[in-house]
């Protein structure tokens, strides 16, 4: 059961206000991942250039 809001308090919603930036970021991450996917799928071992193994 919902209670009545306190007097003087206005509740607002920003639903969808960040939808486009979040979608753009998700697309950028997907494209960045797919950029090197074919060459990484063909390697025999994963080598960390910093650690050397």
Secondary structure, 3 states (H helix, E strand, C coil): CCCCCCCCCCCCCCCCCCHHHHHHHHHHHHHHHHHCHHHHHHCCCCCCCCCCC
